[in-house]
Amino acid sequence: MIQTHNEQCDHFQKEELNALSSIYLSDYEQLKDVHPYSFQVIVAPFVPADQFYHDNVVYCKIFIAFPDDYPLKSQRFHFEIQGLSRNFTQDNLIRARKVCEQVIDHHEKEADSQPIVFAVVEALRDYVFDQSMYLQELYDQQNSKPDDNYIYIPPMPKFATNTPVTLESFTAWKKKFDQEIYDIKKREKNFTQVEEMMKKISGKQYFDRKQNKEDDVDVQEIINEDDDDIVELEDEDYQGEEDDNYEEDQDRPLYEREQLE
């Protein structure tokens, strides 16, 4: 027996209704049991109850009425969306309708004559899930408590220049660094030599040598001399000069006289 076009459409519609009732269970409600059929489905996001504040969950209800020639001739059907949650705004309603229209338009272009109610409902479910996530994030930001263990880490400083390190630049820096270390050690060594020299010569000898700008070689020779030779040199070479310039030395500042003595 050959079925008519309306009988074929009626067959496809009944099969789709049976599948939808098995999928959505208590969220599905049949409104009209004869051809053309109508029904409604409650659309809510699948969210963990312990992770969402109940006022942030967005959900709605979609009402669908099949035309006589659905889905063989046309996959377009009449539908209405009604918000069930208090946070389902007029803007949500407009956007939800647009989401469903996009799914229907896509399947009409494909012209596959397949039932599409499930695809429309699930696209609407994805939309309300995204809206619920958005509201929950806002809620968490507004009600978050400051962490007592929070440690502020300042941002890294930004330098005016950024010179990459290469083998040549590192070698040049290393050479300059080694020279600076050498100069420091040299100054420390010279200071130590002067301390040793001051232990072996008199203040007047050191002062006169600085005045005459004698080189460090002579200073080192003095350091290596015996204490007896230094005393003898002082007695022989400078005794007369100290007597002649005694009055002149009295006019010197106190710190210079202490060095001469």
Secondary structure, 3 states (H helix, E strand, C coil): CCCCHHHHHHHHHHHHHHHHHHHHHHHEEEEECCCCCEEEEEECCCCCCCCCCHHHCCCEEEEEECCCCCCCCCCCCEEEEEECCCCCCHHHHHHHHHHHHHHHHHHHHHCCCCCCHHHHHHHHHHHHHHHHHHHHHHHHHHHCCCCCCCCCCCCCCCCCCCCCCCHHHHHHHHHHHHHHHHHHHHHHHHHHHHHHHHHHCCHHHHHHHHHHCCCHHHHHHHHHCCHHHHHHHHHHHHHHHHHHCHHHHHCCCHHHHHHHC
